[in-house]
Amino acid sequence: MTGLPAGAGTTGGVDAHTPRVSDDMTVEVALAVMAGARVGYLTVCDGDDQSTGVVTLARLAALRGGSAYTDRIRLRDVLDGSPRSRIRSGARPGDPGEHARTPDGLALSH
């Protein structure tokens, strides 16, 4: 599986068959959903079912492999871009595999 499909992270660009999941889902459950659906990415939605971003299998697997990983990390923690989530994952803003956001720059706080 290779990164995001063309258009991922843009309004209407993600394939209609991509699983849409809630941002309160844990990383563990998201990985299980990806395995079951045989997909390399998930569209993450807020409580109003509005897309807030995309997470990739590579990003979640890297996060899970990190020394600071816990099974309580939720997808919103991965998407929010906070220093805390970057420290946990070892990612820096702009790193390859960093989540894709929608172009309108929605705030991803809860």
N, C-alpha and C positions, 0 to 999 in steps of 0.2 A: 504494500500500500504506500502510495506516495502522497504526502502532504494534503493540502486542500484542493478540491476540484476547482476548475475555472469558475470564477464568480463567487466563490464562497466568501461569506462575510459582507456581501453586498445585498441590498434589498432585492428579493426575488431571484438571486443568483444561486442559491443553494437548491439542489435537487429536491423536488417535492416529496421524494421517497425517503429522504434523510430523516432518521428518528429525531423528534423534537422532545426535549427533556426539560424538567424544571431545574432552576438554578439551585434549589435546595437538595438536589440529589448528591449523594456522596461520590467520591472518585471511584470507590470500589464498585458501587452499583453501576456507574456510568461505564466502567470497563466491562462489566458483565453484559450490559445492554449492547455495547459495541460488538462483543464476541458473538452474542446471540443473533444480532442483525447482520453480522459479517460486514461491518462498515468501518471506515477509518476515521470518522469524525461524527460529531453530534451537534445539532443546533440547540443552543441553550436558550430557554425562555424564562421570563420573569413571571410573577404571579398573575399578570394580565395576559399571559400567553403571547407577549411581544418578544421577538427575537432579540437577545442581548449579545450574542456572539456565537462562536464556534470553538469547540475543543477538539483536539486531534488525539488519536490513539498514542502517537509518539509523545505528545506533551504530557498526557496523563501517566503513561508508563514511566517516563523520566521522573515525574513528580513522585510516583509510588516507589521508585527505586532510591529516592533520596533518604539520607539519614534522619531528617527531621519529619518524615512523613508519619501521619497518624490516620487512622480510619475514620476520623471525624471531619476531615477536610471535605468541604462541599464545593460544587462547581462554581458557585458565586465567589468563593475564596480564590479560585484559580483565575477567574475572569476579572476580578476587581482591579488588578494591577497594583495593589498596595505593596509597599515595601515588604510587609510581612509575608505576603504570598510569594513574592519573588525570592525572598530569603529561603523559605521552605523548599522551593523548587530548584533553587540555584540559578534561575533564569534572570536575565536583565532585560530591560525594555528594548525591544527591537531584535532580540535574539531569534534565530530561526526556530520555528515551532511555537513561538509566542502566539497566543490566541488571536483570532481575527475578530474585529469588532465591526459593528454595523457602521456605515459611513456617516450617519447622523450624530455620532458621538454620544449616544445615550449614557447617562450616568449609571454606573453599575453598583451603586450602593444599596443597602437594604435597610 
